[in-house]
């Protein structure tokens, strides 16, 4: 099928589903009420609870849920073929992921902006709450530790990206000051901010920076320390100081990158240079696990991801100023991420065929380029391999617009690193919220203090990152578990949404219940298979942690089923706000 036609059909499909299915869910299922008081208004504190224009909070929410997720997932799952990857991204995002994100957001907004971990006690029972806290803490612990390494790897691979990524921080602080202190026009000054950042993007190739080893710590370790210190500072600052303005800049950067990618598809497609070189379906690639269930674990962000529920019920629920805005932020952001994942699939299924340079300096094109990079699961599964597959493929397509590859590589590298930085910021702040809520439940008030909570969040991630040495890649020991942890969390979040809707009466619960069952089956299936795999390799650490994940998933599923089939207790479940 023609590449350009695939992109057009997918984008039209996302737009149609937002206006049809998304609006149906907002009006008929969750009964959004514009006049309902939101947590951002009720608890406004200028720190975490801040009523925010929907365009700005959309920027924060989207860049937080995206990160590198919709890039690295499709960049490895393409090994099973572009058709299953594309189908899962589209159907998963519109039917499952967007419902999951939007549902978690609106339920949190109707529960004082509390996290999904905290309100689990309300919709299932108190003992389940602590199991949920455990799996959420584990997920965020891995995310914070691994994303410091992700950015460090990007900086090592693309030193031309360092300047723009770090200059964005003072630019964002300045933008926040102008908007919130001086009342400057948001759109005008955000455009100026993006232009200033892109000046640095184009200066990057002339001013590359390679971190040296310091005190016996290799460059990746040094970057990991610096990035975790930055994450601590970003987490304790008011959201209006850095988080919101930086994410708003990144949302503009996203639009620019996506426009360039679409133009690349258009120009390269019309010129006949862009052809699908990946196989349509490849059920048994070398060394790879079976497509069922691992496709649905490998592609998370872009289809459905449990991390999104943490963002929805963590930072976003405390900033959305109106229930009406929740559909645009929650459902709309997920479809935008699906669109991004679609472009990533095109980049790694077709763009890479326009030119791929091997480690020995040989340049390959066409099917040979794809088969060399994806010769086996092992050759394509490394972090650097996944990032380079997208960056190189995307750069090839954008070159068709007329931008030299030197700059296209810089643009895409900064794009990926910036989004990873946003995820690191947000994950650290959410972990602080989770630790604070847990501290309140355990009557340990010192954990509710933002500096202490953030120190625990960053300190624990630092310990994990350096658990295996000075390189800072300790989180890679637990990384094989991340896909299963993340999708287990998605399934559990859908269970909570299902129970919330079940209490409203009727068949509303089906919109979340069917996806919940599907994701629960896929994740428990995958976690069980992982248990045997880790056992065969005698990896005791992964066996123990994986078994704990399996027990939590099954336990909460059983508790949810008991609650679902028990008589409804409407006194504990608020009815939707009046229309």
BAMILO-301954 format. One line per field, with one value per residue (C-alpha): residue in one letter; x, y, z. Coordinates in nm, 2 decimals, always signed. Example, Ala and Ser with C-alpha at 12.3 -4.5 7.8 and 13.67 -1.06 7.14 Angstrom:
BEGIN
residu: c(A, S)
X: c(+1.23, +1.37)
Y: c(-0.45, -0.11)
Z: c(+0.78, +0.71)
end
This chain:
BEGIN
residu: c(X, X, X, X, X, X, X, X, X, X, X, X, X, X, X, X, X, X, X, X, X, X, X, X, X, X, X, X, X, X, X, X, X, X, X, X, X, X, X, X, X, X, X, X, X, X, X, X, X, X, X, X, X, X, X, X, X, X, X, X, X, X, X, X, X, X, X, X, X, X, X, X, X, X, X, X, X, X, X, X, X, X, X, X, X, X, X, X, X, X, X, X, X, X, X, X, X, X, X, X, X, X, X, X, X, X, X, X, X, X, X, X, X, X, X, X, X, X, X, X, X, X, X, X, X, X, X, X, X, X, X, X, X, X, X, X, X, X, X, X, X, X, X, X, X, X, X, X, X, X, X, X, X, X, X, X, X, X, X, X, X, X, X, X, X, X, X, X, X, X, X, X, X, X, X, X, X, X, X, X, X, X, X, X, X, X, X, X, X, X, X, X, X, X, X, X, X, X, X, X, X, X, X, X, X, X, X, X, X, X, X, X, X, X, X, X, X, X, X, X, X, X, X, X, X, X, X, X, X, X, X, X, X, X, X, X, X, X, X, X, X, X, X, X, X, X, X, X, X, X, X, X, X, X, X, X, X, X, X, X, X, X, X, X, X, X, X, X, X, X, X, X, X, X, X, X, X, X, X, X, X, X, X, X, X, X, X, X, X, X, X, X, X, X, X, X, X, X, X, X, X, X, X, X, X, X, X, X, X, X, X, X, X, X, X, X, X, X, X, X, X, X, X, X, X, X, X, X, X, X, X, X, X, X, X, X, X, X, X, X, X, X, X, X, X, X, X, X, X, X, X, X, X, X, X, X, X, X, X, X, X, X, X, X, X, X, X, X, X, X, X, X, X, X, X, X, X, X, X, X, X, X, X, X, X, X, X, X, X, X, X, X, X, X, X, X, X, X, X, X, X, X, X, X, X, X, X, X, X, X, X, X, X, X, X, X, X, X, X, X, X, X, X, X, X, X, X, X, X, X, X, X, X, X, X, X, X, X, X, X, X, X, X, X, X, X, X, X, X, X, X, X, X, X, X, X, X, X, X, X, X, X, X, X, X, X, X, X, X, X, X, X, X, X, X, X, X, X, X, X, X, X, X, X, X, X, X, X, X, X, X, X, X, X, X, X, X, X, X, X, X, X, X, X, X, X, X, X, X, X, X, X, X, X, X, X, X, X, X, X, X, X, X, X, X, X, X, X, X, X, X, X, X, X, X, X, X, X, X, X, X, X, X, X, X, X, X, X, X, X, X, X, X, X, X, X, X, X, X, X, X, X, X, X, X, X, X, X, X, X, X, X, X, X, X, X, X, X, X)
X: c(+0.00, +0.12, +0.29, +0.12, -0.22, -0.15, -0.07, -0.37, -0.61, -0.47, -0.49, -0.84, -0.93, -0.79, -0.97, -1.30, -1.27, -1.21, -1.53, -1.74, -1.63, -1.44, -1.74, -1.98, -1.77, -1.74, -2.11, -2.29, -2.05, -1.88, -2.14, -1.89, -2.02, -1.86, -1.99, -1.84, -1.57, -1.24, -0.95, -0.73, -0.99, -1.09, -0.74, -0.54, -0.21, +0.02, +0.25, +0.08, -0.29, -0.31, -0.61, -0.46, -0.57, -0.64, -0.39, -0.11, -0.21, -0.25, +0.11, +0.22, +0.00, +0.10, +0.47, +0.47, +0.29, +0.49, +0.85, +1.04, +0.76, +0.59, +0.93, +1.11, +0.81, +0.72, +1.09, +1.13, +0.78, +0.81, +1.02, +0.68, +0.58, +0.43, +0.07, +0.02, +0.22, +0.00, -0.33, -0.24, -0.14, -0.46, -0.72, -0.54, -0.52, -0.88, -1.06, -0.84, -0.56, -0.77, -1.05, -0.79, -0.62, -0.95, -1.11, -0.82, -0.82, -1.19, -1.21, -0.91, -1.07, -1.38, -1.16, -0.97, -0.70, -0.57, -0.37, -0.52, -0.33, -0.50, -0.86, -0.82, -0.93, -1.26, -1.35, -1.22, -1.10, -0.82, -0.60, -0.58, -0.47, -0.13, -0.07, -0.15, +0.10, +0.36, +0.33, +0.31, +0.62, +0.80, +0.70, +0.81, +1.13, +1.23, +1.12, +1.31, +1.63, +1.61, +1.52, +1.83, +2.02, +1.81, +1.89, +2.26, +2.26, +2.10, +2.36, +2.64, +2.49, +2.40, +2.62, +2.47, +2.15, +2.31, +2.31, +1.94, +1.81, +1.98, +1.92, +1.55, +1.55, +1.62, +1.41, +1.11, +1.17, +1.18, +0.86, +0.69, +0.79, +0.66, +0.32, +0.24, +0.42, +0.39, +0.07, +0.24, +0.05, +0.09, +0.09, +0.31, +0.59, +0.58, +0.65, +0.94, +1.06, +1.05, +1.24, +1.51, +1.53, +1.56, +1.84, +2.02, +1.91, +2.08, +2.39, +2.42, +2.61, +2.87, +2.89, +2.86, +2.93, +3.07, +3.07, +3.41, +3.46, +3.48, +3.64, +3.64, +3.27, +3.20, +3.00, +2.67, +2.71, +2.79, +2.49, +2.27, +2.37, +2.32, +1.98, +1.86, +1.97, +1.78, +1.47, +1.49, +1.49, +1.21, +0.99, +1.00, +0.94, +0.59, +0.44, +0.42, +0.80, +0.93, +0.70, +0.42, +0.62, +0.88, +0.61, +0.43, +0.75, +0.78, +0.43, +0.52, +0.83, +0.61, +0.40, +0.70, +0.85, +0.53, +0.47, +0.83, +0.76, +0.43, +0.60, +0.88, +0.63, +0.46, +0.77, +0.95, +0.64, +0.55, +0.91, +0.90, +1.19, +0.97, +0.87, +0.78, +1.08, +0.97, +0.77, +0.39, +0.38, +0.67, +0.53, +0.86, +1.16, +1.50, +1.53, +1.21, +0.94, +0.60, +0.40, +0.10, +0.11, +0.44, +0.33, +0.08, +0.35, +0.62, +0.41, +0.26, +0.29, +0.11, -0.15, -0.22, +0.02, -0.03, +0.21, -0.05, -0.29, -0.02, +0.01, -0.36, -0.43, -0.10, -0.01, -0.28, -0.58, -0.45, -0.42, -0.73, -0.96, -1.28, -1.43, -1.51, -1.13, -1.07, -1.17, -0.93, -0.65, -0.71, -0.86, -0.71, -0.35, -0.37, -0.49, -0.21, +0.04, -0.11, -0.05, +0.31, +0.35, +0.21, +0.48, +0.74, +0.63, +0.66, +1.01, +1.13, +0.93, +1.01, +1.23, +1.52, +1.52, +1.62, +1.97, +2.12, +2.49, +2.62, +2.89, +3.16, +3.06, +2.87, +2.56, +2.26, +1.92, +1.59, +1.51, +1.88, +1.89, +1.59, +1.70, +2.05, +1.92, +1.65, +1.85, +1.74, +1.56, +1.90, +2.03, +1.72, +1.64, +1.92, +1.83, +2.06, +1.95, +1.58, +1.65, +1.88, +1.63, +1.38, +1.61, +1.79, +1.47, +1.29, +1.60, +1.60, +1.23, +1.28, +1.57, +1.32, +1.19, +1.53, +1.69, +2.04, +2.08, +2.32, +2.03, +1.76, +1.95, +1.99, +1.62, +1.50, +1.77, +1.66, +1.30, +1.36, +1.58, +1.34, +1.05, +1.25, +1.34, +0.97, +0.89, +1.17, +1.04, +0.68, +0.77, +0.97, +0.69, +0.43, +0.66, +0.67, +0.29, +0.27, +0.52, +0.33, -0.01, +0.15, +0.30, -0.04, -0.20, +0.08, +0.07, +0.43, +0.38, +0.75, +0.70, +0.42, +0.67, +0.78, +1.15, +1.16, +0.93, +1.13, +1.46, +1.32, +1.20, +1.54, +1.75, +1.60, +1.63, +2.00, +2.06, +1.90, +2.09, +2.43, +2.35, +2.57, +2.86, +2.95, +2.80, +2.45, +2.29, +2.17, +1.81, +1.87, +1.87, +1.50, +1.42, +1.31, +1.02, +0.90, +0.67, +0.48, +0.47, +0.35, +0.07, -0.03, -0.08, -0.29, -0.51, -0.55, -0.64, -0.91, -1.05, -1.09, -1.26, -1.49, -1.60, -1.65, -1.88, -2.05, -2.17, -2.35, -2.58, -2.65, -2.39, -2.15, -1.89, -1.84, -1.63, -1.36, -1.45, -1.38, -1.04, -0.97, -1.02, -0.81, -0.52, -0.54, -0.53, -0.24, -0.03, -0.08, +0.00, +0.32, +0.42, +0.37, +0.59, +0.85, +0.86, +0.96, +1.21, +1.38, +1.38, +1.55, +1.82, +1.86, +1.80, +1.68, +1.63, +1.39, +1.22, +1.14, +1.02, +0.83, +0.65, +0.55, +0.41, +0.21, +0.07, -0.03, -0.20, -0.40, -0.49, -0.62, -0.81, -0.98, -1.06, -1.20, -1.41, -1.55, -1.64, -1.79, -2.03, -2.11, -2.42, -2.34, -2.26, -2.34, -2.26, -1.89, -1.91, -2.00, -2.25, -2.14, -2.18, -2.52, -2.54)
Y: c(+0.00, +0.35, +0.51, +0.85, +0.68, +0.50, +0.82, +1.00, +0.72, +0.70, +1.07, +1.10, +0.80, +0.97, +1.29, +1.11, +0.90, +1.20, +1.37, +1.06, +0.81, +1.06, +1.31, +1.02, +0.90, +1.25, +1.33, +1.00, +0.79, +1.04, +1.32, +1.61, +1.92, +2.26, +2.41, +2.14, +2.27, +2.11, +2.04, +2.30, +2.56, +2.42, +2.36, +2.63, +2.68, +2.81, +2.51, +2.19, +2.29, +2.56, +2.62, +2.62, +2.69, +2.37, +2.44, +2.47, +2.17, +1.97, +2.05, +1.93, +1.62, +1.52, +1.57, +1.39, +1.08, +1.06, +1.08, +0.82, +0.56, +0.60, +0.59, +0.29, +0.06, +0.08, +0.08, -0.27, -0.41, -0.34, -0.67, -0.85, -0.65, -0.31, -0.43, -0.56, -0.27, -0.02, -0.19, -0.22, +0.15, +0.27, +0.04, +0.04, +0.42, +0.50, +0.22, +0.15, +0.40, +0.71, +0.57, +0.47, +0.81, +1.01, +0.79, +0.81, +1.19, +1.25, +1.02, +1.18, +1.52, +1.40, +1.28, +1.59, +1.53, +1.22, +0.96, +0.64, +0.45, +0.65, +0.62, +0.25, +0.21, +0.39, +0.18, -0.16, -0.17, -0.03, -0.34, -0.32, +0.04, -0.06, -0.32, -0.06, +0.18, -0.09, -0.14, +0.23, +0.30, +0.02, +0.16, +0.52, +0.40, +0.23, +0.52, +0.79, +0.58, +0.47, +0.80, +0.96, +0.70, +0.74, +1.11, +1.03, +0.78, +1.03, +1.29, +1.04, +0.94, +1.29, +1.55, +1.82, +1.79, +1.89, +2.27, +2.31, +2.07, +2.26, +2.61, +2.52, +2.53, +2.90, +2.98, +2.80, +2.97, +3.31, +3.22, +3.12, +3.45, +3.65, +3.47, +3.43, +3.74, +3.99, +3.88, +3.84, +3.68, +3.30, +3.22, +3.51, +3.45, +3.08, +3.11, +3.34, +3.08, +2.80, +3.02, +3.08, +2.71, +2.63, +2.87, +2.65, +2.34, +2.47, +2.58, +2.24, +2.07, +2.35, +2.33, +1.96, +1.87, +1.54, +1.48, +1.37, +1.11, +1.28, +1.13, +0.79, +0.81, +0.75, +1.01, +0.82, +0.82, +1.18, +1.28, +1.05, +1.23, +1.58, +1.48, +1.35, +1.66, +1.86, +1.63, +1.71, +2.09, +2.07, +1.86, +2.11, +2.42, +2.55, +2.40, +2.74, +2.81, +2.53, +2.23, +2.41, +2.65, +2.38, +2.14, +2.41, +2.47, +2.10, +2.08, +2.33, +2.13, +1.83, +2.00, +2.12, +1.77, +1.61, +1.86, +1.80, +1.42, +1.45, +1.68, +1.43, +1.15, +1.37, +1.48, +1.15, +0.96, +1.17, +1.15, +0.77, +0.75, +0.63, +0.27, +0.02, -0.20, -0.38, -0.70, -0.67, -0.95, -1.16, -1.39, -1.56, -1.32, -1.45, -1.48, -1.28, -1.38, -1.47, -1.18, -1.28, -1.15, -0.95, -0.71, -0.56, -0.53, -0.39, -0.11, +0.06, +0.44, +0.50, +0.23, +0.21, +0.27, +0.25, +0.53, +0.76, +0.69, +0.82, +1.14, +1.18, +1.13, +1.29, +1.62, +1.69, +1.64, +1.91, +2.16, +2.11, +2.40, +2.26, +1.92, +2.02, +2.06, +1.70, +1.54, +1.75, +1.69, +1.32, +1.17, +1.41, +1.37, +0.99, +1.02, +1.27, +1.02, +0.75, +0.98, +1.02, +0.64, +0.60, +0.83, +0.64, +0.32, +0.48, +0.61, +0.26, +0.07, +0.29, +0.59, +0.36, +0.22, +0.56, +0.52, +0.33, +0.34, +0.03, +0.03, -0.04, +0.26, +0.08, +0.26, +0.04, +0.12, -0.06, -0.39, -0.46, -0.16, -0.28, -0.64, -0.55, -0.34, -0.59, -0.90, -1.04, -0.95, -0.89, -0.66, -0.44, -0.44, -0.22, +0.13, +0.30, +0.07, +0.17, +0.54, +0.54, +0.35, +0.63, +0.93, +0.81, +0.70, +1.03, +1.23, +1.05, +1.15, +1.51, +1.55, +1.52, +1.86, +2.01, +2.03, +1.88, +1.56, +1.73, +1.95, +1.69, +1.46, +1.75, +1.84, +1.48, +1.42, +1.73, +1.63, +1.28, +1.41, +1.69, +1.46, +1.22, +1.51, +1.60, +1.24, +1.25, +1.58, +1.45, +1.11, +1.26, +1.49, +1.21, +0.99, +1.27, +1.28, +0.90, +0.90, +1.19, +1.01, +0.69, +0.89, +1.04, +0.69, +0.56, +0.86, +0.96, +1.33, +1.39, +1.21, +1.45, +1.74, +1.81, +1.83, +1.50, +1.32, +1.43, +1.33, +0.98, +0.97, +1.08, +0.91, +0.57, +0.62, +0.71, +0.40, +0.18, +0.37, +0.30, -0.04, -0.21, +0.04, +0.40, +0.39, +0.47, +0.18, -0.02, +0.03, -0.19, -0.49, -0.43, -0.29, -0.63, -0.60, -0.26, -0.35, -0.60, -0.37, -0.08, -0.28, -0.45, -0.10, -0.01, -0.32, -0.24, +0.13, +0.01, -0.21, +0.09, +0.29, -0.01, -0.03, +0.35, +0.32, +0.01, +0.20, +0.45, +0.18, +0.05, -0.07, +0.22, +0.00, -0.19, +0.09, +0.02, -0.33, -0.49, -0.32, -0.42, -0.79, -0.78, -0.60, -0.82, -1.14, -1.01, -0.89, -1.19, -1.41, -1.22, -1.20, -1.58, -1.64, -1.41, -1.61, -1.92, -1.73, -1.57, -1.91, -2.07, -1.80, -1.84, -1.47, -1.48, -1.10, -1.08, -1.40, -1.26, -0.92, -1.06, -1.31, -1.02, -0.84, -1.15, -1.19, -0.82, -0.84, -1.15, -1.03, -0.70, -0.87, -1.10, -0.82, -0.62, -0.91, -0.96, -0.59, -0.60, -0.88, -0.77, -0.55, -0.19, +0.05, +0.39, +0.57, +0.53, +0.62, +0.97, +1.01, +1.20, +1.58, +1.70, +1.81)
Z: c(+0.00, -0.08, +0.22, +0.17, +0.16, +0.49, +0.66, +0.52, +0.62, +0.97, +1.03, +0.90, +1.12, +1.43, +1.36, +1.30, +1.61, +1.83, +1.71, +1.71, +1.98, +2.19, +2.22, +2.27, +2.57, +2.71, +2.69, +2.73, +2.94, +3.17, +3.15, +3.15, +3.31, +3.23, +3.55, +3.79, +4.02, +3.94, +4.19, +4.02, +4.12, +4.45, +4.58, +4.38, +4.55, +4.28, +4.32, +4.20, +4.17, +3.90, +3.67, +3.32, +2.97, +2.79, +2.51, +2.77, +2.98, +2.65, +2.58, +2.93, +2.92, +2.57, +2.61, +2.94, +2.82, +2.49, +2.59, +2.39, +2.44, +2.10, +1.94, +2.10, +2.11, +1.74, +1.65, +1.79, +1.73, +1.36, +1.35, +1.35, +1.04, +0.98, +0.95, +1.30, +1.45, +1.26, +1.35, +1.72, +1.73, +1.56, +1.73, +2.06, +2.08, +1.98, +2.16, +2.46, +2.52, +2.49, +2.70, +2.97, +2.97, +2.97, +3.23, +3.47, +3.43, +3.48, +3.78, +3.94, +3.88, +4.07, +4.35, +4.45, +4.19, +4.38, +4.21, +4.08, +4.35, +4.62, +4.49, +4.44, +4.80, +4.72, +4.42, +4.53, +4.89, +5.12, +5.10, +4.72, +4.75, +4.89, +4.62, +4.36, +4.53, +4.51, +4.14, +4.07, +4.28, +4.09, +3.75, +3.84, +4.00, +3.68, +3.46, +3.65, +3.66, +3.30, +3.14, +3.29, +3.10, +2.79, +2.76, +2.84, +2.55, +2.31, +2.41, +2.34, +2.00, +1.90, +2.07, +1.85, +2.05, +2.39, +2.34, +2.24, +2.51, +2.79, +2.65, +2.65, +3.03, +3.08, +2.78, +2.94, +3.28, +3.10, +2.91, +3.24, +3.39, +3.10, +3.09, +3.46, +3.61, +3.33, +3.16, +2.82, +2.53, +2.55, +2.18, +2.07, +2.33, +2.30, +1.93, +2.01, +2.26, +2.00, +1.75, +2.01, +2.07, +1.70, +1.66, +1.91, +1.72, +1.41, +1.60, +1.76, +1.47, +1.49, +1.87, +1.97, +2.33, +2.44, +2.81, +2.94, +3.22, +3.56, +3.87, +3.71, +3.63, +3.25, +3.05, +3.08, +3.46, +3.48, +3.26, +3.48, +3.80, +3.64, +3.50, +3.83, +4.01, +3.74, +3.80, +4.17, +4.11, +3.84, +4.08, +4.37, +4.16, +4.10, +3.78, +3.62, +3.66, +3.44, +3.39, +3.20, +2.99, +2.89, +2.79, +2.60, +2.40, +2.35, +2.22, +1.95, +1.88, +1.83, +1.58, +1.39, +1.39, +1.28, +1.01, +0.88, +0.89, +0.70, +0.45, +0.42, +0.35, +0.09, -0.09, -0.07, -0.15, -0.46, -0.57, -0.56, -0.30, -0.01, -0.02, +0.25, +0.29, +0.61, +0.57, +0.61, +0.86, +1.00, +1.27, +1.36, +1.33, +1.45, +1.83, +1.89, +2.13, +1.99, +1.85, +2.07, +2.34, +2.32, +2.04, +2.30, +2.56, +2.33, +2.19, +2.49, +2.44, +2.11, +2.18, +2.55, +2.84, +3.22, +3.27, +3.11, +3.40, +3.64, +3.44, +3.41, +3.78, +3.89, +3.74, +3.47, +3.70, +3.92, +3.63, +3.40, +3.48, +3.34, +3.29, +2.93, +2.87, +2.99, +2.66, +2.46, +2.71, +2.79, +2.48, +2.23, +2.36, +2.32, +1.96, +1.89, +2.04, +1.81, +1.51, +1.62, +1.66, +1.31, +1.17, +1.37, +1.21, +0.87, +0.95, +1.05, +0.79, +0.50, +0.58, +0.69, +0.33, +0.19, +0.34, +0.63, +0.73, +0.90, +1.18, +0.92, +0.72, +0.44, +0.32, +0.23, +0.08, +0.03, +0.18, +0.25, +0.48, +0.69, +0.70, +0.82, +1.10, +1.20, +1.13, +1.47, +1.79, +1.96, +1.69, +1.70, +2.07, +2.21, +2.33, +2.09, +1.80, +1.85, +1.88, +1.57, +1.36, +1.41, +1.40, +1.09, +0.91, +1.00, +0.89, +0.56, +0.50, +0.61, +0.37, +0.09, +0.20, +0.12, +0.47, +0.49, +0.68, +0.93, +1.05, +1.02, +1.25, +1.50, +1.48, +1.55, +1.82, +2.01, +1.96, +2.12, +2.40, +2.49, +2.52, +2.73, +2.96, +2.99, +3.10, +3.35, +3.50, +3.52, +3.65, +3.93, +4.03, +4.02, +4.23, +4.48, +4.49, +4.53, +4.81, +4.98, +4.95, +5.09, +5.37, +5.46, +5.46, +5.69, +5.92, +5.82, +5.76, +5.67, +5.34, +5.24, +5.24, +4.88, +4.94, +5.14, +4.90, +4.60, +4.77, +4.82, +4.46, +4.31, +4.57, +4.51, +4.14, +4.18, +4.38, +4.11, +3.83, +3.99, +4.14, +3.88, +3.86, +3.76, +3.41, +3.55, +3.36, +3.66, +3.57, +3.26, +3.50, +3.56, +3.22, +3.08, +3.33, +3.23, +2.94, +3.16, +3.46, +3.24, +3.07, +3.39, +3.53, +3.22, +3.28, +3.65, +3.57, +3.33, +3.60, +3.83, +3.54, +3.48, +3.84, +3.85, +3.54, +3.67, +3.97, +3.74, +3.61, +3.27, +3.02, +3.04, +3.19, +2.86, +2.71, +2.97, +3.07, +2.73, +2.70, +3.07, +3.00, +2.68, +2.85, +3.16, +2.95, +2.73, +3.03, +3.26, +2.96, +2.89, +3.26, +3.29, +2.98, +3.12, +3.44, +3.25, +3.04, +3.34, +3.51, +3.21, +3.22, +3.60, +3.66, +4.02, +4.05, +3.75, +3.86, +4.20, +4.08, +3.79, +4.03, +4.26, +3.95, +3.86, +4.21, +4.23, +3.88, +3.97, +4.32, +4.20, +3.91, +4.15, +4.39, +4.10, +3.98, +4.33, +4.35, +4.00, +4.08, +4.43, +4.50, +4.41, +4.69, +4.54, +4.86, +4.79, +4.42, +4.32, +4.04, +3.74, +3.76, +3.63, +3.27)
end
